[in-house]
């Protein structure tokens, strides 16, 4: 039986690379997952661009966002790591988190325009997309979520939802599984692109009804479409020569 922790680190490296190849996360942004055997820990890469993450870059952290073991000399963690730890604390049902600054979201982050599900895959944004404004609790900052209290404030704004927009900053996405997280990260972004295109053409957006959103959400998260999407994204990684080296060597 494969080692669960080793497999989790490989899957997390793949997830980082997928969201990079799909154009969601560039040099700045990060993806994490809850530890497969210890819910009081989570896994996240060292401070490295997601496109480059290998399983060996991934370390274990407590939910207070402290490394379980001292990081090797010269290795540093991400600055905004508290985003992940505080959401895992607040939401036992969340097992994977991504934070990014995807350009399709930034107009909404700046204007406060409501993000709505416009097609069946866009149902993954959930029933509501809340906003978090760091100014409300902390006044002027450098916009990064660096302190535990800032992470807690963001987690509170996320509440029971699965996507939260950070005013003038970016987006944070949550999922019950790593595959679900990647699915939601990509298709929430595609939905934002669609809404921007519709608005740019001067058309009135026609969002899904609450019933449509709920039914499409349930369908999208069934095992078959989830597996189909993951296979597709992994194949694209392999064709692009971006699959983690450790996995290529193992094969």
ROSE-4610 file (N, C-alpha, C; in Angstrom, 1 decimal, always signed):
// ROSE-4610
residu = [X/X/X/X/X/X/X/X/X/X/X/X/X/X/X/X/X/X/X/X/X/X/X/X/X/X/X/X/X/X/X/X/X/X/X/X/X/X/X/X/X/X/X/X/X/X/X/X/X/X/X/X/X/X/X/X/X/X/X/X/X/X/X/X/X/X/X/X/X/X/X/X/X/X/X/X/X/X/X/X/X/X/X/X/X/X/X/X/X/X/X/X/X/X/X/X/X/X/X/X/X/X/X/X/X/X/X/X/X/X/X/X/X/X/X/X/X/X/X/X/X/X/X/X/X/X/X/X/X/X/X/X/X/X/X/X/X/X/X/X/X/X/X/X/X/X/X/X/X/X/X/X/X/X/X/X/X/X/X/X/X/X/X/X/X/X/X/X/X/X/X/X/X/X/X/X/X/X/X/X/X/X/X/X/X/X/X/X/X/X/X/X/X/X/X/X/X/X/X/X/X/X/X/X/X/X/X/X/X/X/X/X/X/X/X/X/X/X/X/X/X/X/X/X/X/X/X/X/X/X/X/X/X/X/X/X/X/X/X/X/X/X/X/X/X/X/X/X/X/X/X/X/X/X/X/X/X/X/X/X/X/X/X/X/X/X/X/X/X/X/X/X/X/X/X/X/X/X/X/X/X/X/X/X/X/X/X/X/X/X/X/X/X/X/X/X/X/X/X/X/X/X/X/X/X/X/X/X/X/X/X/X/X/X/X/X/X/X/X/X/X/X/X/X/X/X/X/X/X/X/X/X/X/X/X/X/X/X/X/X/X/X/X/X/X/X/X/X/X/X/X/X/X/X/X/X/X/X/X/X/X/X/X/X/X/X/X/X/X/X/X/X/X/X/X/X/X/X/X/X/X/X/X/X/X/X/X/X/X/X/X/X/X/X/X/X/X/X/X/X/X/X/X/X/X/X/X/X/X/X/X/X/X/X/X/X/X/X/X/X/X/X/X/X/X/X/X/X/X/X/X/X/X/X/X/X/X/X/X/X/X/X/X/X/X/X/X/X/X/X/X/X/X/X/X/X/X/X/X/X/X/X/X/X/X/X/X/X/X/X/X/X/X/X/X/X/X/X/X/X/X/X/X/X/X/X/X/X/X/X/X/X/X/X/X/X/X/X/X/X/X/X/X/X/X/X/X/X/X/X/X/X/X/X/X/X/X/X/X/X/X/X/X/X/X/X/X/X/X/X/X/X/X/X/X/X/X/X/X/X/X/X/X/X/X/X/X/X/X/X/X/X/X/X/X/X/X/X/X/X/X/X/X/X/X/X/X/X/X/X/X/X/X/X/X/X/X/X/X/X/X/X/X/X/X/X/X/X/X/X/X/X/X/X/X/X/X/X/X/X/X/X/X/X/X/X/X/X/X/X/X/X/X/X/X/X/X/X/X/X/X/X/X/X/X/X/X/X/X/X/X/X/X/X/X/X/X/X/X/X/X/X/X/X/X/X/X/X/X/X/X/X/X/X/X/X/X/X/X/X/X/X/X/X/X/X/X/X/X/X/X/X/X/X/X/X/X/X/X/X/X/X/X/X/X/X/X/X/X/X/X/X/X/X/X/X/X/X/X/X/X/X/X/X/X/X/X/X/X/X/X/X/X/X/X/X/X/X/X/X/X/X/X/X/X/X/X/X/X/X/X/X/X/X/X/X/X/X/X/X/X/X/X/X/X/X/X/X/X/X/X/X/X]
num = [1/1/1/2/2/2/3/3/3/4/4/4/5/5/5/6/6/6/7/7/7/8/8/8/9/9/9/10/10/10/11/11/11/12/12/12/13/13/13/14/14/14/15/15/15/16/16/16/17/17/17/18/18/18/19/19/19/20/20/20/21/21/21/22/22/22/23/23/23/24/24/24/25/25/25/26/26/26/27/27/27/28/28/28/29/29/29/30/30/30/31/31/31/32/32/32/33/33/33/34/34/34/35/35/35/36/36/36/37/37/37/38/38/38/39/39/39/40/40/40/41/41/41/42/42/42/43/43/43/44/44/44/45/45/45/46/46/46/47/47/47/48/48/48/49/49/49/50/50/50/51/51/51/52/52/52/53/53/53/54/54/54/55/55/55/56/56/56/57/57/57/58/58/58/59/59/59/60/60/60/61/61/61/62/62/62/63/63/63/64/64/64/65/65/65/66/66/66/67/67/67/68/68/68/69/69/69/70/70/70/71/71/71/72/72/72/73/73/73/74/74/74/75/75/75/76/76/76/77/77/77/78/78/78/79/79/79/80/80/80/81/81/81/82/82/82/83/83/83/84/84/84/85/85/85/86/86/86/87/87/87/88/88/88/89/89/89/90/90/90/91/91/91/92/92/92/93/93/93/94/94/94/95/95/95/96/96/96/97/97/97/98/98/98/99/99/99/100/100/100/101/101/101/102/102/102/103/103/103/104/104/104/105/105/105/106/106/106/107/107/107/108/108/108/109/109/109/110/110/110/111/111/111/112/112/112/113/113/113/114/114/114/115/115/115/116/116/116/117/117/117/118/118/118/119/119/119/120/120/120/121/121/121/122/122/122/123/123/123/124/124/124/125/125/125/126/126/126/127/127/127/128/128/128/129/129/129/130/130/130/131/131/131/132/132/132/133/133/133/134/134/134/135/135/135/136/136/136/137/137/137/138/138/138/139/139/139/140/140/140/141/141/141/142/142/142/143/143/143/144/144/144/145/145/145/146/146/146/147/147/147/148/148/148/149/149/149/150/150/150/151/151/151/152/152/152/153/153/153/154/154/154/155/155/155/156/156/156/157/157/157/158/158/158/159/159/159/160/160/160/161/161/161/162/162/162/163/163/163/164/164/164/165/165/165/166/166/166/167/167/167/168/168/168/169/169/169/170/170/170/171/171/171/172/172/172/173/173/173/174/174/174/175/175/175/176/176/176/177/177/177/178/178/178/179/179/179/180/180/180/181/181/181/182/182/182/183/183/183/184/184/184/185/185/185/186/186/186/187/187/187/188/188/188/189/189/189/190/190/190/191/191/191/192/192/192/193/193/193/194/194/194/195/195/195/196/196/196/197/197/197/198/198/198/199/199/199/200/200/200/201/201/201/202/202/202/203/203/203/204/204/204/205/205/205/206/206/206/207/207/207/208/208/208/209/209/209/210/210/210/211/211/211/212/212/212/213/213/213/214/214/214/215/215/215/216/216/216/217/217/217/218/218/218/219/219/219/220/220/220/221/221/221/222/222/222/223/223/223/224/224/224/225/225/225/226/226/226/227/227/227/228/228/228/229/229/229/230/230/230/231/231/231/232/232/232/233/233/233/234/234/234/235/235/235/236/236/236/237/237/237/238/238/238/239/239/239/240/240/240/241/241/241/242/242/242/243/243/243/244/244/244/245/245/245/246/246/246/247/247/247/248/248/248/249/249/249/250/250/250/251/251/251]
x = [+0.8/+0.0/+0.9/+0.6/+1.5/+1.4/+2.5/+2.5/+1.6/+0.6/-0.4/+0.1/+1.1/+1.7/+2.5/+3.3/+4.0/+3.1/+2.0/+1.0/+0.4/+0.1/-0.5/+0.4/+1.7/+2.7/+2.8/+2.7/+2.8/+1.5/+0.4/-0.9/-0.9/-0.4/-0.3/+0.6/+1.7/+2.7/+2.0/+1.2/+0.5/-0.5/-1.3/-2.3/-1.7/-0.6/+0.1/+0.4/+0.9/+1.3/+0.1/-1.0/-2.2/-2.7/-2.9/-3.5/-2.5/-1.2/-0.3/-0.4/-0.4/-0.5/-1.8/-2.9/-4.2/-4.3/-3.2/-3.2/-3.9/-4.1/-4.8/-3.8/-2.7/-1.7/-0.4/+0.2/+1.5/+2.6/+3.5/+4.6/+4.2/+3.0/+2.6/+1.2/+1.1/-0.1/+0.3/-0.6/-0.2/-1.4/-1.1/-2.2/-1.7/-2.7/-2.4/-3.4/-3.1/-4.1/-3.9/-5.0/-4.9/-4.2/-3.4/-2.6/-3.6/-3.2/-4.1/-4.4/-3.5/-3.7/-3.9/-3.6/-3.6/-4.4/-5.6/-6.4/-5.9/-5.0/-4.4/-3.1/-2.9/-1.7/-2.1/-1.4/-1.6/-0.3/-0.4/+0.8/+0.8/+2.0/+2.1/+3.6/+3.8/+5.1/+5.9/+7.2/+8.1/+7.8/+8.3/+8.1/+8.7/+7.8/+8.3/+7.1/+7.4/+6.3/+5.6/+4.3/+3.6/+4.0/+4.3/+4.7/+5.9/+6.7/+8.0/+7.9/+6.8/+6.7/+6.9/+7.8/+8.0/+7.5/+7.3/+6.9/+7.9/+9.2/+10.2/+10.2/+9.4/+9.3/+8.2/+7.5/+6.3/+6.6/+6.1/+6.4/+5.1/+5.2/+4.0/+4.0/+2.8/+2.6/+1.5/+1.5/+0.4/-0.7/-1.8/-2.9/-2.6/-1.6/-1.1/-0.1/+0.1/+1.0/+2.4/+2.8/+4.2/+4.7/+5.9/+6.4/+6.5/+6.1/+6.2/+7.6/+8.5/+10.0/+10.6/+11.7/+12.4/+12.7/+12.5/+12.7/+14.3/+14.7/+16.1/+16.7/+18.0/+18.7/+18.5/+18.1/+17.9/+16.5/+15.6/+14.3/+13.3/+12.4/+11.5/+10.1/+9.1/+7.7/+7.1/+5.9/+5.1/+4.8/+4.7/+4.4/+3.0/+2.0/+0.6/+0.1/+0.9/+0.6/-0.6/-0.8/-1.9/-3.2/-3.4/-4.6/-5.1/-4.1/-4.5/-4.8/-3.9/-4.0/-5.3/-5.7/-6.9/-8.1/-8.1/-9.3/-9.5/-8.4/-8.5/-9.0/-8.6/-9.1/-10.6/-11.0/-12.4/-13.4/-12.8/-13.7/-13.2/-13.7/-13.2/-13.6/-14.6/-15.0/-14.1/-13.2/-12.3/-11.0/-10.6/-9.4/-8.4/-8.7/-7.7/-8.1/-7.0/-7.2/-6.2/-6.7/-5.8/-6.0/-4.9/-5.0/-4.3/-4.9/-4.3/-4.8/-4.2/-4.4/-4.8/-5.6/-6.0/-6.6/-6.1/-6.6/-8.1/-8.7/-10.2/-11.0/-10.4/-11.1/-10.9/-9.7/-9.3/-10.3/-11.0/-12.0/-13.1/-13.5/-14.5/-14.0/-12.7/-12.1/-12.0/-11.9/-11.7/-13.1/-14.0/-15.3/-16.3/-16.2/-17.2/-18.4/-18.3/-19.4/-19.6/-20.9/-21.1/-20.8/-20.1/-19.8/-20.9/-21.4/-22.6/-22.3/-23.0/-22.8/-23.5/-22.8/-23.4/-23.5/-22.9/-23.0/-22.8/-23.2/-23.2/-21.9/-20.8/-19.5/-19.2/-19.8/-19.6/-20.4/-21.2/-22.0/-21.1/-19.8/-18.8/-18.5/-18.9/-18.6/-19.4/-20.5/-21.4/-22.5/-23.4/-24.6/-24.2/-23.1/-22.7/-21.2/-20.7/-19.3/-19.1/-18.7/-18.5/-17.2/-17.2/-16.0/-15.4/-14.1/-13.3/-12.5/-12.7/-11.9/-11.0/-9.7/-8.8/-8.9/-9.3/-9.4/-10.5/-11.5/-12.5/-12.0/-11.1/-10.5/-9.1/-8.4/-6.9/-6.5/-7.4/-6.9/-6.0/-5.0/-4.1/-3.0/-2.9/-1.8/-1.1/-0.2/+0.4/-0.4/-1.6/-2.6/-2.4/-1.2/-0.9/-1.5/-1.9/-2.5/-1.4/-0.7/+0.5/+0.4/-0.6/-0.8/-1.9/-1.8/-2.9/-4.2/-4.3/-5.6/-6.1/-5.3/-5.7/-6.3/-5.6/-6.1/-7.4/-7.6/-8.9/-10.0/-9.7/-10.7/-11.1/-10.2/-10.5/-11.3/-11.0/-11.7/-13.1/-13.3/-14.6/-15.5/-14.9/-15.6/-16.0/-15.1/-15.4/-16.6/-16.7/-17.9/-18.1/-19.4/-19.7/-19.5/-19.0/-18.9/-17.6/-17.4/-16.3/-15.3/-15.7/-14.9/-15.1/-14.0/-14.1/-13.2/-13.6/-12.8/-12.2/-11.0/-10.3/-10.2/-10.8/-10.8/-9.4/-9.2/-8.0/-6.8/-7.1/-6.1/-6.2/-7.2/-7.3/-8.4/-8.2/-9.3/-8.7/-9.5/-9.2/-10.3/-9.9/-10.8/-10.6/-11.7/-11.7/-12.4/-12.0/-12.6/-12.6/-13.5/-13.5/-12.4/-12.0/-10.9/-9.9/-8.8/-7.8/-8.3/-8.9/-9.5/-10.6/-11.5/-12.6/-12.0/-11.0/-10.4/-9.9/-9.1/-8.6/-9.7/-10.8/-11.9/-12.6/-12.8/-13.4/-12.5/-11.2/-10.3/-10.3/-10.3/-10.3/-11.6/-12.7/-14.0/-14.6/-14.3/-14.7/-14.0/-12.7/-12.0/-12.6/-13.0/-13.6/-14.9/-15.7/-16.9/-16.7/-15.7/-15.3/-15.0/-14.3/-13.9/-15.2/-16.1/-17.4/-18.2/-18.2/-19.0/-18.4/-17.1/-16.4/-16.7/-16.7/-16.9/-18.4/-19.3/-20.7/-20.9/-20.4/-20.5/-19.8/-18.7/-18.0/-18.8/-19.6/-20.4/-21.7/-21.9/-23.0/-24.3/-24.1/-25.3/-25.6/-26.9/-27.3/-27.0/-26.3/-26.0/-27.2/-27.2/-28.4/-27.9/-27.8/-27.2/-28.1/-27.5/-28.3/-29.3/-30.4/-31.4/-30.7/-31.2/-30.7/-30.8/-31.9/-32.1/-31.2/-30.9/-30.0/-28.6/-28.2/-26.9/-26.7/-27.7/-27.6/-27.4/-28.3/-28.3/-27.0/-26.5/-25.2/-24.1/-24.1/-23.0/-22.9/-24.1/-24.1/-23.6/-24.0/-23.6/-22.0/-21.5/-20.1/-19.2/-19.7/-18.9/-19.0/-19.7/-19.8/-18.4/-18.1/-16.8/-16.4/-17.4/-17.0/-16.5/-17.3/-16.7/-15.4/-15.3/-14.1/-12.9/-13.1/-12.0/-11.6/-12.7/-12.4/-11.6/-12.0/-11.3/-9.8/-9.6/-8.3/-7.4/-8.0/-7.2/-6.8/-7.7/-7.5/-6.4/-6.4/-5.4/-4.0/-4.0/-2.7/-2.1/-3.0/-2.5/-1.9/-2.6/-2.0/-0.7/-0.5/+0.8/+1.8/+1.5/+2.5/+2.8/+1.8/+2.1/+3.0/+2.8/+3.6/+5.0/+5.3/+6.5/+6.6/+5.5/+5.5/+5.1/+4.9/+4.6/+5.8/+5.5/+6.7/+7.8/+9.0/+10.1/+10.1/+9.8/+9.8/+8.9/+7.7/+6.7/+7.2/+7.9/+8.4/+9.5/+10.4/+11.4/+10.9/+9.8/+9.2/+8.6/+8.0/+7.5/+8.6]
y = [-1.2/+0.0/+1.2/+2.2/+3.4/+4.2/+4.9/+5.7/+6.9/+7.1/+8.1/+9.5/+9.7/+11.1/+11.4/+10.4/+10.6/+10.8/+10.1/+10.3/+11.7/+12.1/+13.4/+14.5/+14.4/+15.4/+15.4/+14.3/+14.2/+14.9/+14.5/+15.1/+16.6/+17.1/+18.5/+19.3/+18.6/+19.2/+19.3/+18.2/+18.2/+19.3/+19.5/+20.5/+21.9/+22.2/+23.5/+23.7/+22.7/+22.8/+23.0/+22.3/+22.4/+23.8/+24.4/+25.8/+26.8/+26.5/+27.4/+27.2/+26.0/+25.7/+26.3/+26.2/+26.7/+28.2/+28.9/+30.3/+31.0/+30.3/+30.9/+31.5/+30.8/+31.3/+31.5/+32.6/+32.9/+32.7/+33.6/+33.4/+33.5/+34.2/+34.5/+33.8/+33.0/+32.2/+30.9/+30.2/+28.9/+28.0/+26.7/+25.7/+24.8/+24.4/+23.5/+22.5/+21.5/+20.4/+20.0/+19.6/+19.1/+17.8/+17.5/+16.3/+15.1/+14.0/+12.9/+12.1/+12.2/+11.3/+12.1/+13.4/+14.3/+15.6/+15.7/+16.9/+18.2/+18.1/+19.2/+19.7/+19.2/+19.7/+19.9/+20.6/+20.7/+20.8/+20.5/+20.4/+21.6/+22.2/+23.3/+23.4/+23.9/+24.0/+25.1/+25.0/+26.1/+27.3/+28.4/+29.6/+29.4/+29.0/+28.7/+28.9/+29.4/+29.5/+28.2/+28.1/+26.9/+26.0/+26.7/+26.0/+25.1/+25.3/+24.6/+23.6/+23.5/+22.8/+21.3/+20.7/+19.2/+18.7/+17.4/+16.8/+17.1/+17.1/+17.4/+18.8/+19.7/+21.1/+21.3/+20.2/+20.3/+19.9/+20.8/+20.6/+20.6/+20.0/+19.9/+21.1/+21.7/+22.8/+22.5/+23.1/+23.0/+24.0/+23.9/+24.8/+26.3/+26.4/+27.8/+28.3/+27.5/+27.8/+27.9/+27.0/+26.8/+25.5/+25.4/+24.2/+23.1/+21.9/+20.8/+20.5/+20.6/+20.5/+21.7/+22.2/+23.3/+23.2/+24.2/+24.2/+24.1/+23.4/+23.4/+24.8/+24.9/+26.2/+26.7/+27.9/+28.6/+28.4/+27.6/+27.3/+28.2/+28.9/+29.8/+29.4/+29.6/+29.4/+30.6/+30.5/+31.6/+32.6/+33.9/+34.9/+34.9/+34.5/+34.5/+33.1/+32.4/+31.0/+31.0/+32.0/+32.0/+31.9/+32.3/+32.1/+30.7/+29.8/+28.3/+27.8/+28.1/+27.6/+28.0/+29.3/+29.9/+29.3/+29.1/+28.5/+27.0/+26.3/+24.9/+24.9/+25.8/+25.9/+26.1/+27.1/+27.5/+26.5/+25.8/+24.9/+23.5/+22.6/+21.2/+20.5/+21.0/+20.4/+20.7/+21.7/+22.1/+21.3/+20.7/+19.9/+20.4/+21.5/+22.0/+23.5/+24.3/+25.8/+26.3/+27.3/+27.9/+29.4/+30.2/+31.6/+32.1/+33.0/+33.5/+34.9/+35.5/+36.9/+36.9/+35.9/+35.8/+37.0/+37.5/+38.7/+38.8/+37.7/+37.8/+38.1/+37.9/+38.2/+39.6/+40.2/+41.5/+42.6/+42.7/+43.8/+43.7/+42.4/+42.3/+42.6/+42.3/+42.6/+44.1/+44.8/+46.3/+47.0/+46.5/+47.3/+46.8/+45.6/+45.1/+44.5/+44.5/+43.9/+42.4/+42.0/+40.7/+39.7/+38.6/+37.5/+36.5/+36.2/+35.3/+34.1/+32.9/+31.8/+31.9/+31.9/+32.2/+31.0/+29.9/+28.7/+27.5/+26.3/+25.2/+24.9/+25.1/+24.8/+25.9/+27.1/+28.2/+28.1/+27.0/+26.8/+26.5/+26.2/+25.9/+27.1/+28.3/+29.5/+29.4/+28.6/+28.5/+29.4/+29.4/+30.2/+31.7/+32.0/+33.4/+33.5/+34.6/+34.9/+36.1/+36.0/+37.1/+37.9/+39.1/+40.0/+40.2/+40.3/+40.6/+41.8/+42.9/+44.1/+44.3/+44.2/+44.3/+45.6/+46.7/+48.0/+48.0/+47.1/+47.1/+46.9/+45.9/+45.5/+46.1/+46.4/+46.7/+48.0/+48.7/+50.0/+49.8/+50.7/+50.6/+49.5/+48.6/+47.5/+47.4/+46.5/+46.3/+45.3/+45.0/+44.2/+42.7/+42.3/+40.8/+40.4/+39.1/+38.5/+37.8/+38.5/+38.0/+37.7/+38.2/+38.0/+37.0/+36.2/+35.3/+36.0/+37.2/+37.9/+38.3/+38.5/+38.8/+37.6/+36.5/+35.2/+34.8/+35.1/+34.7/+35.6/+36.9/+37.8/+37.3/+36.9/+36.4/+35.1/+34.2/+32.9/+33.2/+34.2/+34.6/+35.1/+35.9/+36.4/+35.3/+34.3/+33.1/+32.4/+32.3/+31.7/+30.3/+30.0/+28.6/+28.5/+29.5/+29.5/+28.9/+28.9/+28.2/+29.1/+30.3/+31.3/+32.6/+33.3/+34.7/+35.6/+36.8/+37.8/+38.7/+39.0/+40.0/+41.3/+42.4/+43.7/+44.1/+44.5/+45.0/+44.0/+42.7/+41.8/+40.5/+39.7/+38.4/+37.6/+36.3/+35.3/+34.2/+33.6/+32.4/+31.4/+30.2/+29.1/+28.0/+27.3/+26.2/+25.0/+23.8/+22.5/+21.4/+20.5/+19.3/+18.3/+18.3/+17.5/+18.3/+17.8/+18.5/+18.6/+17.5/+17.6/+18.6/+18.6/+19.6/+21.0/+21.2/+22.5/+23.0/+22.1/+22.5/+22.7/+21.9/+22.1/+23.4/+23.8/+25.1/+26.2/+26.1/+27.2/+27.5/+26.5/+26.7/+27.2/+26.6/+26.9/+28.2/+28.5/+29.8/+31.0/+30.7/+31.7/+31.8/+30.7/+30.7/+31.4/+31.2/+31.9/+33.5/+33.9/+35.3/+35.9/+35.1/+35.5/+35.7/+34.8/+34.9/+36.1/+36.3/+37.5/+38.8/+38.9/+40.1/+40.3/+39.2/+39.3/+39.7/+39.2/+39.5/+41.0/+41.4/+42.8/+43.8/+43.4/+44.2/+44.4/+43.4/+43.5/+44.3/+44.8/+45.6/+44.7/+43.4/+42.6/+42.4/+42.2/+41.9/+40.4/+40.2/+38.8/+38.1/+36.8/+35.9/+34.8/+35.0/+33.9/+32.7/+31.6/+30.5/+30.8/+30.1/+30.2/+29.5/+29.8/+29.0/+27.5/+27.1/+25.6/+25.1/+25.8/+25.4/+25.3/+26.3/+26.3/+25.1/+24.8/+23.7/+22.3/+22.2/+20.9/+20.8/+21.8/+21.8/+21.5/+22.2/+22.0/+20.5/+19.9/+18.5/+17.6/+17.9/+17.0/+17.2/+18.4/+18.6/+17.9/+17.8/+17.2/+15.7/+15.1/+13.6/+13.0/+11.8/+11.2/+11.2/+10.9/+10.8/+12.1/+13.2/+14.4/+14.9/+14.7/+15.0/+14.3/+13.0/+12.1/+12.5/+12.8/+13.1/+14.4/+15.4/+16.7/+16.5/+15.8/+15.6/+14.8/+13.8/+13.1/+14.1/+14.9/+15.9/+16.8/+17.4/+18.4/+17.7/+16.5/+15.8/+15.4/+15.1/+14.8/+16.1/+17.2/+18.5/+18.8/+18.5/+18.7/+17.8/+16.6/+15.6/+16.1/+16.5/+16.9/+18.1/+19.0/+20.2/+20.0/+18.8/+18.5/+19.1/+19.3/+20.0/+19.1/+17.8/+16.9/+16.8/+16.7/+16.7/+15.7/+16.1/+15.3/+14.0/+14.1/+13.0/+11.9/+12.3/+11.3/+10.7/+11.5/+11.0/+10.0/+10.2/+9.3/+8.0/+8.1/+6.9/+6.0/+6.7/+5.9/+5.2]
z = [+0.0/+0.0/+0.0/-0.9/-0.9/+0.3/+0.7/+1.9/+1.7/+2.6/+2.5/+2.5/+3.3/+3.4/+2.1/+1.6/+0.4/-0.8/-0.8/-1.9/-1.8/-0.6/-0.4/-0.8/-0.6/-1.0/-2.5/-3.1/-4.6/-5.2/-4.6/-5.1/-5.0/-3.8/-3.6/-4.5/-4.9/-5.8/-7.2/-7.6/-8.8/-8.8/-7.7/-7.7/-7.9/-7.2/-7.4/-8.9/-9.5/-10.9/-11.8/-11.5/-12.4/-12.4/-11.2/-11.1/-11.8/-11.8/-12.5/-14.0/-14.5/-15.9/-16.5/-15.7/-16.1/-16.0/-15.6/-15.7/-14.5/-13.4/-12.2/-11.3/-11.0/-10.0/-10.7/-10.5/-11.1/-10.1/-10.0/-9.1/-7.6/-7.4/-6.0/-5.8/-4.8/-4.5/-4.0/-3.4/-2.7/-2.5/-2.5/-2.3/-1.1/-0.3/+0.8/+1.0/+1.8/+2.1/+3.6/+4.2/+5.5/+5.5/+6.6/+6.7/+6.6/+5.8/+5.6/+6.8/+7.8/+9.0/+10.3/+10.3/+11.5/+11.1/+11.5/+11.1/+11.8/+12.7/+13.4/+12.8/+11.6/+10.8/+9.3/+8.6/+7.2/+6.4/+5.1/+4.3/+3.3/+3.1/+2.2/+1.8/+0.6/+0.0/+0.8/+0.7/+1.1/+0.1/+0.4/-0.4/-1.8/-2.7/-4.1/-5.0/-6.2/-7.2/-7.4/-7.4/-7.6/-8.8/-9.9/-11.1/-10.8/-9.8/-9.6/-8.4/-7.7/-6.5/-6.8/-6.0/-6.0/-4.6/-4.5/-3.3/-2.1/-2.5/-1.5/-0.9/-1.6/-1.1/-0.1/+0.2/+1.1/+2.5/+3.4/+4.8/+5.6/+6.9/+7.7/+8.7/+8.9/+9.8/+10.8/+12.0/+12.9/+12.4/+13.0/+12.7/+13.1/+14.0/+14.3/+13.3/+12.2/+11.1/+11.5/+12.4/+12.8/+12.2/+11.7/+11.1/+12.2/+11.9/+12.9/+13.3/+12.3/+12.5/+12.0/+12.5/+12.0/+10.5/+9.8/+8.3/+8.1/+7.1/+6.8/+6.6/+6.8/+6.7/+5.2/+5.1/+3.9/+3.3/+3.9/+3.5/+4.2/+3.5/+4.2/+3.7/+4.6/+4.3/+3.7/+3.2/+2.6/+3.7/+3.2/+4.2/+4.7/+3.8/+4.1/+4.5/+5.2/+5.5/+6.5/+7.3/+8.3/+7.6/+6.4/+5.7/+5.8/+5.6/+5.6/+7.0/+7.9/+9.3/+9.9/+9.7/+10.4/+9.8/+8.5/+7.8/+8.3/+8.4/+8.9/+10.3/+11.1/+12.5/+12.5/+11.7/+11.7/+11.0/+10.1/+9.3/+9.2/+10.1/+10.1/+8.8/+8.1/+6.8/+5.7/+5.8/+4.8/+4.9/+3.8/+3.7/+2.7/+2.0/+1.1/+0.8/+0.7/+0.5/-0.5/-1.3/-2.3/-2.1/-2.3/-2.3/-3.6/-4.3/-5.5/-5.8/-6.9/-7.3/-8.8/-9.2/-10.6/-11.1/-12.3/-12.9/-13.1/-13.4/-13.7/-12.5/-11.3/-10.0/-9.6/-10.0/-9.4/-9.7/-10.9/-11.0/-10.0/-9.6/-8.6/-7.2/-7.0/-5.7/-5.5/-6.6/-6.5/-6.4/-7.3/-7.4/-6.3/-5.8/-5.0/-5.7/-7.1/-7.9/-7.5/-7.3/-6.9/-7.9/-7.5/-8.4/-8.4/-9.6/-9.7/-10.6/-10.3/-11.1/-12.4/-13.6/-14.8/-15.7/-15.4/-16.2/-15.3/-15.8/-14.8/-14.1/-14.8/-14.1/-13.1/-13.3/-12.4/-11.1/-11.0/-9.8/-8.6/-8.9/-7.9/-7.0/-7.4/-6.5/-5.3/-5.3/-4.2/-4.2/-3.1/-3.1/-2.9/-2.3/-2.1/-2.1/-2.6/-2.5/-1.7/-0.4/+0.5/+0.1/+0.6/+0.5/+1.9/+1.9/+3.1/+2.8/+3.6/+3.5/+4.7/+4.5/+5.6/+6.3/+5.7/+6.3/+7.4/+7.3/+8.3/+9.7/+9.8/+11.1/+11.4/+10.3/+10.5/+9.9/+9.3/+8.7/+7.5/+7.4/+6.3/+6.6/+5.7/+5.8/+4.4/+4.3/+3.0/+2.1/+2.6/+1.9/+2.1/+2.6/+2.8/+4.1/+4.1/+5.3/+6.1/+7.0/+7.6/+9.1/+9.8/+11.2/+11.5/+12.6/+12.9/+13.0/+13.6/+13.7/+12.4/+11.4/+10.0/+9.4/+9.6/+9.1/+9.7/+11.0/+11.7/+11.1/+10.9/+10.3/+8.9/+8.1/+6.8/+6.9/+7.8/+8.0/+8.4/+9.2/+9.7/+8.5/+7.6/+6.5/+5.5/+5.4/+4.6/+5.1/+6.4/+7.1/+6.6/+6.2/+5.7/+4.2/+3.6/+2.1/+1.6/+0.3/-0.3/-1.1/-1.2/-1.9/-1.3/-1.0/-0.5/-1.3/-1.6/-2.3/-1.3/-1.5/-0.6/-1.4/-0.8/-1.5/-1.8/-3.1/-3.6/-3.5/-3.5/-3.2/-4.1/-3.9/-4.6/-4.1/-4.1/-3.7/-2.9/-2.0/-1.3/-1.5/-1.8/-2.2/-1.2/-0.9/+0.0/-0.7/-0.2/-0.7/+0.3/+0.1/+1.0/+0.7/-0.5/-1.0/-1.8/-2.1/-2.9/-4.4/-4.9/-6.2/-6.3/-5.3/-5.3/-5.3/-4.5/-4.5/-5.8/-6.5/-7.8/-8.8/-8.8/-9.6/-9.4/-8.1/-7.8/-8.1/-7.9/-8.2/-9.7/-10.5/-11.9/-12.5/-12.1/-12.7/-12.0/-10.8/-10.3/-11.1/-11.5/-12.3/-13.7/-14.3/-15.6/-15.6/-14.5/-14.3/-14.2/-13.5/-13.4/-14.8/-15.6/-16.9/-17.8/-17.6/-18.4/-17.9/-16.6/-16.2/-16.7/-16.7/-17.2/-18.7/-19.5/-20.9/-21.2/-20.4/-20.6/-20.2/-19.1/-18.8/-19.7/-20.3/-21.2/-22.5/-22.9/-24.1/-23.8/-22.6/-22.3/-22.1/-21.9/-21.7/-20.2/-20.0/-18.6/-18.3/-17.2/-16.8/-16.4/-16.7/-16.4/-15.6/-14.3/-13.4/-13.2/-12.7/-12.4/-11.3/-11.3/-10.2/-9.0/-7.8/-6.6/-6.8/-7.4/-7.6/-8.6/-9.7/-10.7/-10.1/-9.4/-8.7/-7.9/-7.1/-6.1/-6.9/-7.9/-8.7/-9.5/-10.1/-10.8/-9.9/-8.8/-7.7/-7.4/-7.1/-6.7/-7.8/-9.0/-10.2/-10.4/-10.4/-10.6/-9.6/-8.4/-7.4/-7.2/-8.1/-8.1/-8.5/-8.1/-8.4/-9.9/-10.7/-12.2/-12.8/-12.7/-13.2/-12.5/-11.2/-10.5/-11.1/-11.2/-11.7/-13.2/-14.0/-15.4/-15.5/-14.7/-14.7/-14.2/-13.1/-12.6/-13.6/-14.3/-15.3/-16.5/-16.9/-17.9/-17.6/-16.4/-16.0/-15.8/-15.3/-15.1/-16.5/-17.5/-18.8/-19.5/-19.2/-19.7/-19.1/-17.8/-17.2/-17.9/-18.1/-18.7/-20.1/-20.9/-22.3/-22.3/-21.3/-21.2/-20.6/-20.2/-19.5/-18.1/-17.5/-16.2/-15.0/-15.3/-14.2/-13.2/-11.9/-11.0/-11.3/-11.2/-11.6/-10.8/-9.5/-8.6/-9.1/-9.6/-10.2/-11.5/-12.3/-13.6/-13.3/-12.3/-12.0/-11.4/-10.6/-10.0/-11.1/-12.1/-13.2/-14.0]
